[in-house]
Amino acid sequence: MSAAVAEADHRTEVALRSWALSEPHVAQAVAVVDSEGLEYIAAWLTELGYNPLDTHLLAKLLYAQTLGCQQLGKRLSIEESKAIDSWFMRWLSHE
């Protein structure tokens, strides 16, 4: 997650995901976007040299971290969000 993502307003994303819980068509669209995002992250991790067998799980971990930070909203400061991102990047670099 970049600084731009950490500083973005995620209310629309949170509302859309909330709506997807009760509306199957929205849930389907969110699932497509999530799938494409996960594939992109997995490909990026593979390019960085990670074992292709691990990249899908790592992609889900990073995606979950991003979504979780979005869901926390104002309970997570921008500084905390950036610190979490930095920690994940350091952790990934030691794999």
N, C-alpha and C positions, 0 to 999 in steps of 0.2 A: 504494500500500500504506500503510495507516494504521499508527500506532504500535501499535494493538491487534493488527494482523496480524503486525507485526514481533516482538512479544513472545509470540505464541501458540506452543503446542506443535504442531509440524507432523509429528510422527512418524506419526500415523494417515494423513495425506495422502500422505506419502512411501511408507508401506507399501502403501497402496491402489494407488498408481501403479506400484509395483514388481510387485504382484500382477497388475495389468492387462497386464503384458508377457507373461504366460504363460496368462492366462485370458480367452478372447474375450468372455464375458458381462460381466466386470468392465471390460474395455477398452471395450466398447460403452457402458456406464453412464458411465465417465469421459469418453468422447467427447461424450456428451449434455451433461454438466455443463460441460465445457470450452466447447462451442458456445454454451450459454446465457450463460456468463460472458463470452465474447468479444463476444456481441451486446450485452450490458449495457454493457460498457466502450466499445464502438464508439458506442452511442447516447449515452452520457455525453460522449464526445469531440465528437460532432456538436452536442450541446446547448451545449458550450463554444465552439462556433464553428469547429471544424476542418472542413476540406474533407471532405465525406462520402466522396469517393474515397480519401482517405488514412486514414480512421478505422479501417478493418479491419486495416490493416497496423500502425498505431500501437497498436491494441488487442492485437494479437499480441505486439508488442514489450513492452508493459507486463505482459502475462500471463506471457510467458517470463521476464521479470525477476523476477516474484513466485515462479514455480515454481523458478527457479534458486536464489533465496535460500533457499527451503524445502529444496531438495536439499543445499545446503551445510551446513545444520544448525548445529552448534556451531562449525564452522570460520569462521562469519560471526557476529560479535558483534551484539547488538541495536543498538549504536551504529552499527556499519558498515551494517547493514540500513537503519536510519533515514537515514543519510547517503546511501546509494544512492537511496532513495525521494525524498529532498529534491532530489538532483541531477536525477532524472527529472522531478520537478515543475517545477523551474526550467527545464529544457530544453524541456518542453512549453509553458511560458508564453512562450517566445521564438519559437515557430513562427509 
